[in-house]
C-alpha cells in the first residue's frame, strides 16, 4: 500500500479521504491531534518533511490558512504567516507527487489550483478549497451554481448556509447538533465543532487520491 505523509494534518479530514482512496497515511502537526484517525506524530511540518519525506510515496500539505480566511479579521490576517511558498519549495526539492491545499482566497499564491466544493460530491455544504499539485487533477463543476435557490435532493437534507459557510467557518444561526455537522461533512469519526470548521470533507481527497494512485 502506498504511503502518504499528511502535513499540517489537523483532525484528519484530508487523511481519511486518502485512506479511502487506498493510501496508508501518517499525520504531522505541531499541535496534539487527539481525534486524528491514523498514526500521528507531533512535529514541525518542515522538520518532518526533511526527516521523513523521502520515505513516503506522496505528500499532502495544508499550510495554515488564517492569512487568507474570511473568518479572520483583516487586521489579524496581516499578522499571519503565508507558508504556501515555503511549503512548495520544500516539496519541490523532494521530487515526489504532492498536493497543497488552502482556502479560496489564497488563489494568488497557488499555482494553477483546482477548486473543489461539497456540492460536487452530493454534500450539503459550500466549502470551496483550492488544490495545487504536480500531477493532473480533473476539475469539476459546483452544483450549487446551477441551483441557487432550490438544491437537488442529494444536498437538500441540511441547509448549507446554516451548516458550513463559503469561507469555511461554521455559522452560529440555529441549534444544529454536532452529528448534523459531521454528516454534512461526510465525517464518520469524532471531531469538535472547531475542528470541523477547519477541516475539509474526506470526499475531496478521496477524489484526488484516486487520481494520485494513477500517477505513482
N, C-alpha and C positions, 0 to 999 in steps of 0.2 A: 504494500500500500504506500503510495507517495506521501511524503511528509511536508507539511506546510507550517511555517512559522508565522504566528499572528501577533504583530507588534501593536502596541497601544491597545490592548485587546478588550479592555472594559469587561462587561459581564458576558460576552461571548456571542452576540448576535451574528457577527461575521463568521466566527468559528463554527457555529452549528451548520451554517449553510455549506461551508466547505466539507465538513464531516458528512453531511447528507449527500454531497456530490462524490464522495469516495476518498477523502484525504484523512490522514492521521494529523491532528492539529495540536500544536503546543502554543500556549498563550504567554505573552510577555507584557508586563505592566509594572510601573514603578510603585503603584498602589496595590495593596492586597485586594483580590477579587474573589470573595468567598463564594459567589454564585457562578463563577466560571465553570462550565460543564466538562472541561477536559483538563489535561495536565497543564499546570500553571507554574510559572517561575517569576518571582518578584525580582525585577532587574530593569535597569535603564534600557530603553529600546535600542539605542545606538551601541551600547556595550554588548547587548545580546546579538545584534546584527554582526558585529565584528567577531565575537567568540563562537556563536552558534550558527550564524547564517550559512556558512559554506557546507554544513552537513544537511541542509534541507533542500528539497526539490523545488520549492516555490515559497514566496513570501508575500504576505498581505500586511499593509500598514495603514492605520487610521490615525495620523497625527492629530493633535488637539485642534478642534475647530473653533474655539472661542473667539479667535481673531476675526472670524467671518460670520459667526452665527447671529441671526436676527434676534435670538432670545437673550443676547448680551447687549448691554448699552453701548452706544458708540464710543463713549469715553473709555469703557473697560476694554473694548475691542482693541483700541490703540495700544493698550498696555500688554496685550497677549502676544506671545511669540508666534511667528509663522514658520513652522518646522517643515513645511512641504518641500522647499528646495533642498534642504539638508538631507531629508529622508530620501528624496530622489537620487541625489548624488551618491549616497551610501549604497542604495540598492543597485544603481547602475554599475558600481565598481565590482559587485559580486557576479554579475553576468548570469543571473537566474531569472526565470519568469517572476514578475512582480505585479502587484496591484496596489495603488494608492487611492484611498477613499477619503472624501470630505464633503462638506455641505455645499449647497448650490452656489452660494455667494463667493466661494473660493475659486470660481471658474477662471479668473485672470491668472491664477497661479498654477493651474493644471494644464497639462499638455494633451490636447485632443481628447478630453474625457467623454465618457458615455454617461448619460443621465438615466437612472432607474427610479421608478416610483411604485408605490404599493399597488396602485390600480392596474399596473401591468401584470400583476400576479394574482388578481382577484382578491386583494386585501383591502379592507375598508379604511385606508389611510392615504394621505397625500404627502408622503415623505420623500422628497427628491434628494438623491445622493449622487455625487459625481464619482466616477471610477476611471482612473488613468492606469494604463497598463502598457507593457512592452510586447503584448501579443494581442491578437484581434478579439474584440468583444462586439458582438452584434448589438446594435441599438434597437430599442422598442418604442412603442408609442403609448403615451398616457391615455387610459380610458376616460379619465375624468374630464379631459378636454372635449371629448365628444358628448359627454353627458353633464353639462354644467349645473343642472338643477335636479334632474332625476337620474339616479345611479342605477346601473344594471343590477339584477338580482344578486350576483356574486359579491357585490360590495355594498349591499343595502342594509345589512343587519345592524351596523353601528354607524352613526353619523360621523364621517371622517373629520369634520370641523370641530366636533366635540371631543374627539379622542386624541388625535395626534396632528399637530399643525403643520403647515407647509414648511415652516422654519425648522421643524424637528422637535420643538418643545411640546409639552403637554398643556392643554388648556385646563382652567380651573372651573369652567362652567359645568354645572350638573354634578351629580354624585355618581360617578361611573366606577363600578367595582374594579379592583385590580385584575380580576380574571377576564374582564372585558378588554382591558388594555393588552393583556397577554395574548388573548385570542386574536385581536385585531392585528397584532404584530406577527402572528404565527409562531409565538414562543411557547414551548411546552415544558419549560423548566422555570424555576423561581427567579424573578428579577424584581427589584424595587421600582417604584414609580420613577425615581430619579435615573436609575439605570436604563429603564425603558425610554426615557426622554432623550438619551444619548446614543442609544443602540440603533442598528439597522435591522430590518426584518431578515431572517435567515434566507428567505427566498431569493434575495438579491445575490448573495454569494453562492448559493446553490446553483443558480443560473450561470454565474461567472465561472464557478468551479468546474462545471461540466465542459465548458469551452476550454478551460485551462488544461484539463486532462488530455485533451486532443493535441495540445502543443508540447506535451512532455515527451 
